[in-house]
Amino acid sequence: MTPGISIIGMLDDGWSGLGDGARAALAGAALVIGAGRTLALVEARLPDAELRDMDGALSQTPAWIADARSAGRTVAVLATGDPLCHGIAGYLIGKLGAADIRVLPAPSTLQLAFARWQKPWQDVTIASCHSQDAGEWVVGATPAHGLYKLMRAIALHPRVVLFTGPENTPDRLARALIAAGYGDDAKLSVASRLLLDDEVVHVGLSAAEAASMAFPQPNVVLVERTPDAPHPSFGLDDLEYIQRSPEKGLITKQEARALSLAKLRIKPDALVWDIGAGSGSVGLECARLAPHGHVWAIEKNEGDAANARANAAQFRIGNYTLCEGKAPALLDTWPDPDAVFIGGSGGELGELISLILARLKPGGRLVMNFVTLENLATATTALKASTAAWDVVQLQASRSQPILDMHRMAAQNPVWVVTAAKA
């Protein structure tokens, strides 16, 4: 039995580009659903069908189809290119089931674009910024920004192809690449209005060139950049971080940093708080360990906050938001965390611990570093009053130091690493 719902891929050459099967499915459909511009390409060929524009009504589409099928009517849904590649087919199959659906794809827009650019595409990452308009990309943008997922894909993959949207255009994307530190090595190829008489193709534009151009819609963009040099997820040397000058030292030392990161148990998609960020070393290494997550950091000292931002820029870490202020201010605007690090509390330690344990997700972990007995006592007192499981590790490290033509061991200050786990 022929399925009663056909999801048909079509490109901007309209009826002429459809195969015999797709034409027959359209001609036999009582109800044809599609975006307004897509319906306009075929409406002259379908004088007896009911045409329904789904622009702005995607969530209603499954109900329209179900009602039509209940009445015994056949349905055709028009999509662009391959309906299973960032298209509507996956959504409708999830809502209606696959039994009554057949998918008739056209060549995808991506295939056509790469043919125009004359570039292979078996190794690309596919993304989209056809999302809500959140304005221009800014350093420190959070996952709420419409370009966030795309910018993470670009950070993690050297070749990303994407569908743009009415607001998130290729020139906006180029400006975002410049803001994120990729301006010198990123190249953009843009295919606009494929298969139409005014088709325009650009290959290998620099970010600066693309940022000042206007591109007719719709378009597909390929971002290619030089892969980042391999780097450790954590364990950078202390002097690789920009720190307070002339006195170095407002930084969680490498030994304590490594232990603290291990205690935090950062997952790839973790949401992390870094309180008392200092030079940013712990928070930035958390961001590396959570490439699909995000770090929110707060630092009250203006100079240290500037250093943390500079460190984020030099390591091109984009999943990191730094706020200037004194915790617990602003924490109520952050999402509940999977992990929290406290490197400095500004005298609000007991209150912070109670707040964090209340906000931590189940299974979340709070790690704190202390160098004074008083803060250690405050922390353990607060933890005793909670239901969290906790432990303390005293870390005592020494580093080699030249003395004449030999070396001696120079002791660092002891650090207490306090860990609390929420059940």
Order of alpha helices (4+ residues) and beta strands (2+ residues): beta-alpha-beta-alpha-beta-alpha-beta-alpha-beta-alpha-beta-alpha-beta-alpha-beta-beta-alpha-beta-alpha-beta-alpha-beta-alpha-beta-beta-alpha-beta-alpha-beta-beta-beta-beta
